[in-house]
Amino acid sequence: MKAVIAIDSFKGSMTSLEAGQAVKDALLRAVPNAEAKVLPLADGGEGTVAAMCAGLGGEMIEAEVTGPLGERVTAKYCIVNGSTAVIEMAEAAGLTLVPPEMRDPMFTTTYGVGELILHAIARGCRSFIVGIGGSATNDGGVGMLSALGFEFFDKNGEHIARGAYGLDSLASISAEKACPELKNCSFRVACDVDNPLCGARGCSAVYGPQKGASPEAVAIMDGWLGRYAEIAKSVFPNADSEYPGSGAAGGLGFAFMTFLSASLESGISIILSETGIEEYIKDADIVVTGEGRIDFQTAMGKAPIGVAKLAKKHGKKVIAFAGCVTDDAEECNLHGIDAFFPIIRGITTLDEALNKENAIKNLKATAYQVFRLMF
């Protein structure tokens, strides 16, 4: 009996590979002669770098870069096969790096994201996978692009200030001093939202308030980003501020597409293709997936459903484990997960449930009982 195990992290308790190993241990206890392949799983957001680095044998790299408030922060990224860098923009410009009382997307910058890319280029990377979830910024990616050598000028020929605020004085853009190695680089951007850059569904209106923007600031930044898009189009005629995902991460999606010719892709699709999970699934008898919480949102395309759909393509049975499930989780049964099982085994506090030792113990125990029944 062969199993493929690909479980997303149980945030706050188990990493993807820790959860996968727990299920593998339970399977081998129930079916000693079974074969199990544990693969990393993430959706392009938090945990993507760690999952891919551990699962694909990559090298974890640390770099000191500019944080969202202009301070120096230590960010991690991963190099796989010596030439592919896996980056999470939140390492350099994430909302969690900004204290709640200091959150204001008028002034936060993506400059450190560009520094991370330069750091990876200096180490020989030319292929990039970038997760852009969890940003604290709304600068249209201008900070990142400035670090990469693109220049943004005001009417006096001076460089504009960092942060969305700098866009107020933007008059022209130059690509003449952009890092020359960028011409040989490819960027796959994990983007699971379809917001345009501007308007009622744009990044300022939809995500600005979550980052600390007032209603007045939302309207102002939306206007600045609209003018920025027009100026960018004069330099890059293919610029499209209406393209789905251009508003991701405060306009970082627009910057990647327009200035770096990046492709915006489903995060889980990138991970599944990079880990080569389909080849393992073809030869499996059962596929096991899961995440910390299975609910209606899981069915909307989160990591476990990506695995399930791939498994169903090859007619495989799919089960899932979760820390908890909600009343609307049965929607997942319509999208490839044949059955799911919560692992909490008794009344407990949240802290107790999230304790890593307890979570691994609960997952092993639940999985063991399931496998005893199935096999």
C-alpha positions in Angstrom: 0.0 0.0 0.0 1.4 3.4 -1.0 0.4 6.8 0.4 1.3 10.3 -0.6 1.1 12.7 2.4 1.0 16.4 1.7 -0.4 18.5 4.6 -0.2 22.3 5.0 1.2 23.6 8.2 -1.0 23.7 11.3 -0.2 27.3 12.1 1.0 27.9 15.6 1.8 24.2 16.2 3.1 22.0 13.4 5.1 22.7 10.2 4.0 21.0 7.0 6.7 18.3 7.3 6.1 17.8 11.0 2.4 17.1 10.3 3.2 14.9 7.4 5.7 12.8 9.5 3.1 12.4 12.2 0.7 10.9 9.7 3.4 8.7 8.3 4.2 7.3 11.7 0.6 6.5 12.3 0.2 4.8 9.0 3.3 2.6 9.5 2.0 1.7 12.9 -1.3 0.6 11.4 0.1 -0.9 8.2 3.8 -1.8 8.8 4.5 -2.8 5.2 3.0 0.5 3.8 5.1 2.9 1.8 4.6 6.6 2.4 6.0 9.7 0.8 5.8 13.0 2.8 6.0 16.1 0.6 5.9 19.8 1.8 2.8 21.8 1.2 2.1 25.5 1.3 0.0 27.9 -0.7 2.6 30.7 -1.4 1.9 32.5 1.9 3.5 32.1 5.3 5.5 28.9 5.5 6.2 28.5 1.8 10.0 29.2 2.2 10.3 26.8 5.1 8.3 24.1 3.4 10.1 24.2 0.1 13.5 24.5 1.7 12.9 21.4 3.9 11.1 19.4 1.3 13.4 20.0 -1.6 16.7 20.1 0.2 17.3 23.8 -0.3 19.6 26.1 1.5 18.2 28.6 3.9 19.8 32.0 3.6 19.6 35.1 5.9 20.0 38.6 4.7 19.8 42.0 6.5 17.4 44.2 4.6 15.2 47.3 5.0 12.0 46.6 6.9 8.6 48.2 6.2 9.3 51.1 8.5 12.8 51.7 7.2 14.5 49.8 10.0 16.9 46.9 9.4 15.5 43.4 9.7 16.8 39.9 9.2 14.9 38.1 6.4 15.1 34.5 5.4 14.8 33.0 1.9 15.6 29.7 0.3 17.8 28.7 -2.6 16.8 25.4 -4.3 19.1 23.6 -6.8 21.6 26.5 -6.6 19.6 28.8 -9.0 16.0 29.2 -7.8 15.2 31.6 -4.9 12.0 31.1 -2.9 11.1 34.4 -1.2 8.2 35.5 1.0 7.8 39.3 0.7 6.4 39.3 4.2 9.9 38.6 5.5 10.9 42.1 4.5 7.7 44.0 4.3 5.1 42.0 6.3 2.3 43.4 8.4 3.6 41.4 11.4 6.8 43.5 11.3 4.9 46.6 12.1 3.5 47.2 15.6 -0.3 47.8 15.5 0.0 51.4 16.7 2.5 52.2 13.9 0.6 50.7 11.0 0.1 53.2 8.2 0.4 52.1 4.5 1.1 55.7 3.5 4.6 55.3 4.7 5.6 51.6 4.7 7.9 50.4 2.0 8.7 47.3 -0.1 12.3 48.3 -0.5 13.6 45.3 1.5 11.9 42.9 -1.0 14.0 44.3 -3.8 17.1 43.9 -1.5 16.2 40.3 -1.0 16.0 39.8 -4.8 19.4 41.5 -5.2 20.9 39.3 -2.5 19.7 36.2 -4.3 20.9 37.5 -7.7 24.4 38.0 -6.2 24.4 34.3 -5.1 23.6 33.2 -8.7 19.9 32.9 -8.6 18.0 33.7 -11.8 14.7 31.9 -11.2 12.4 33.3 -8.5 9.3 32.1 -6.7 7.8 34.9 -4.7 4.9 34.7 -2.2 3.4 38.1 -1.7 0.8 37.5 1.0 0.7 39.4 4.3 2.1 42.8 3.2 2.1 46.0 5.3 2.5 48.1 2.2 0.5 50.0 -0.4 3.4 51.6 -2.4 2.7 49.9 -5.7 5.9 48.0 -5.5 7.9 51.2 -6.1 10.1 50.5 -3.0 11.1 47.1 -4.4 11.7 48.5 -7.8 13.8 51.3 -6.5 16.1 48.8 -4.7 16.4 47.0 -8.1 17.7 50.2 -9.7 14.5 51.6 -11.3 14.2 55.3 -10.7 11.1 57.3 -9.7 11.4 61.1 -10.1 9.4 64.1 -9.1 9.0 67.1 -11.3 12.4 68.5 -10.2 14.2 65.3 -11.1 14.7 64.2 -7.5 13.9 60.7 -6.3 10.6 60.4 -4.6 10.2 59.4 -1.0 9.6 55.8 0.0 6.1 54.5 0.8 2.8 55.3 -0.9 3.3 58.9 0.1 6.1 59.3 -2.4 3.7 58.6 -5.2 2.1 62.0 -4.6 5.0 63.7 -6.3 5.8 61.1 -9.0 6.3 62.6 -12.4 8.5 60.2 -14.3 10.0 56.7 -14.3 13.4 55.5 -15.7 14.6 51.9 -16.2 18.0 52.9 -17.4 19.8 52.0 -14.2 17.8 48.8 -13.4 19.9 45.8 -12.3 21.2 44.3 -15.6 20.9 40.7 -14.4 17.1 41.2 -14.2 17.0 40.6 -18.0 18.0 37.0 -17.4 15.6 36.5 -14.4 12.2 34.9 -14.4 9.6 35.5 -11.7 6.7 33.3 -10.7 4.5 35.2 -8.2 2.2 33.3 -5.9 -1.0 35.4 -6.0 -4.4 34.1 -4.9 -6.4 37.3 -5.2 -7.8 38.9 -8.3 -8.0 42.5 -7.3 -7.1 45.2 -9.8 -4.7 48.0 -8.8 -7.3 50.7 -8.3 -11.0 51.4 -7.8 -13.6 49.9 -5.5 -11.9 46.5 -5.6 -8.4 47.9 -5.7 -5.7 47.4 -3.1 -6.2 50.7 -1.3 -10.0 50.2 -0.9 -10.0 46.5 0.0 -6.8 46.0 1.9 -5.7 49.5 3.0 -7.9 49.5 6.1 -6.4 46.2 7.3 -3.0 47.9 7.2 -4.1 51.0 9.1 -5.4 53.3 6.4 -8.2 55.7 7.2 -11.0 56.2 4.7 -9.5 59.5 3.6 -6.1 57.8 3.1 -7.7 55.1 1.0 -9.1 57.6 -1.4 -5.9 59.5 -1.7 -3.7 56.5 -2.2 -6.1 55.1 -4.9 -5.6 58.3 -6.8 -1.8 58.2 -6.5 -1.7 54.6 -7.7 -3.9 55.4 -10.7 -1.5 58.2 -11.8 1.5 55.8 -11.1 -0.1 53.3 -13.4 -0.5 55.8 -16.2 3.1 56.9 -15.9 4.3 53.3 -15.8 2.4 52.7 -19.0 4.3 55.4 -20.8 7.5 53.4 -20.1 6.0 49.9 -20.4 3.1 50.0 -22.9 1.9 46.6 -21.8 1.2 47.8 -18.2 -2.3 46.8 -17.2 -3.6 48.0 -13.9 -6.9 46.1 -14.4 -5.2 42.7 -14.7 -6.5 40.4 -12.0 -4.0 40.3 -9.1 -2.3 43.6 -10.0 -3.6 45.0 -6.7 -2.1 42.1 -4.7 0.2 43.2 -1.8 -0.5 46.9 -2.2 0.2 46.9 -5.9 3.3 44.6 -5.8 1.5 42.4 -8.3 1.4 45.3 -10.7 5.1 46.0 -10.2 6.1 42.4 -10.8 4.1 42.1 -14.0 4.9 45.5 -15.5 8.5 45.9 -14.6 9.8 42.3 -14.2 7.5 40.5 -16.7 6.4 38.2 -13.9 3.6 35.7 -14.1 1.0 35.7 -11.4 -0.1 32.2 -10.5 -2.1 30.3 -7.9 0.2 29.7 -5.0 -0.8 26.1 -4.5 -0.3 25.5 -8.3 3.3 26.7 -8.0 4.0 24.5 -5.0 2.5 21.4 -6.5 4.4 21.8 -9.8 7.7 22.5 -8.0 7.5 19.6 -5.7 6.5 17.2 -8.5 3.7 15.8 -6.3 1.6 14.5 -9.3 4.2 11.9 -10.2 4.0 10.5 -6.7 0.2 10.6 -6.7 -0.1 8.6 -9.9 1.5 5.6 -8.2 -0.4 6.0 -4.8 -3.3 4.1 -3.3 -4.3 7.0 -1.1 -3.6 10.7 -0.7 -3.6 12.4 2.7 -3.8 16.2 3.1 -5.0 18.7 5.6 -4.4 22.0 7.4 -5.0 23.6 10.8 -8.6 24.5 10.1 -10.9 23.0 7.4 -13.9 25.2 6.5 -15.8 26.7 3.6 -12.8 28.8 2.7 -10.7 25.7 2.3 -13.0 24.7 -0.6 -12.2 28.0 -2.4 -8.8 26.7 -3.5 -6.6 26.5 -0.5 -3.7 24.0 -0.4 -5.6 20.9 0.6 -8.1 21.3 -2.2 -5.2 21.8 -4.7 -3.9 18.4 -3.6 -7.4 16.8 -3.7 -8.1 18.0 -7.2 -4.8 16.6 -8.5 -5.5 13.3 -6.7 -9.0 13.1 -8.3 -7.5 13.7 -11.7 -5.9 10.2 -11.2 -8.9 8.7 -9.4 -7.3 8.5 -5.9 -9.0 8.4 -2.6 -8.4 11.5 -0.5 -8.6 12.0 3.3 -7.7 15.1 5.3 -6.9 15.9 8.9 -7.4 19.2 10.6 -7.0 20.8 14.0 -10.6 21.8 13.8 -13.5 21.8 11.3 -16.5 24.0 10.9 -20.1 23.3 10.1 -19.7 24.4 6.5 -16.6 22.3 5.9 -18.7 19.7 4.0 -18.3 21.9 1.0 -14.8 20.3 0.8 -16.4 17.0 0.1 -17.7 18.5 -3.2 -14.1 19.4 -4.2 -12.2 16.2 -3.9 -11.8 15.5 -0.2 -13.6 12.2 0.4 -13.5 12.5 4.2 -11.9 14.8 6.8 -11.2 14.3 10.5 -10.6 16.8 13.3 -7.8 15.7 15.6 -8.8 17.3 18.9 -9.7 14.4 21.2 -11.3 16.1 24.2 -12.1 19.4 25.8 -9.0 21.6 25.7 -7.8 25.2 25.7 -6.5 26.8 22.6 -3.0 27.0 24.0 -3.1 23.3 24.8 -4.4 22.4 21.4 -1.7 24.5 19.7 1.1 23.0 21.8 3.3 21.2 19.3 3.8 18.1 21.4 0.0 17.8 22.0 -0.8 18.5 18.3 1.6 15.8 17.0 0.2 13.3 19.6 -3.4 14.1 18.6 -2.7 13.9 14.9 -0.9 10.5 15.3 -3.7 9.1 17.4 -6.5 10.2 15.1 -4.7 9.1 12.0 -3.9 5.7 13.5 -7.6 5.0 14.1 -8.5 6.1 10.6 -5.9 3.9 9.0 -6.9 0.9 11.2 -10.4 1.2 9.8 -9.3 1.7 6.2 -6.7 -1.0 6.0 
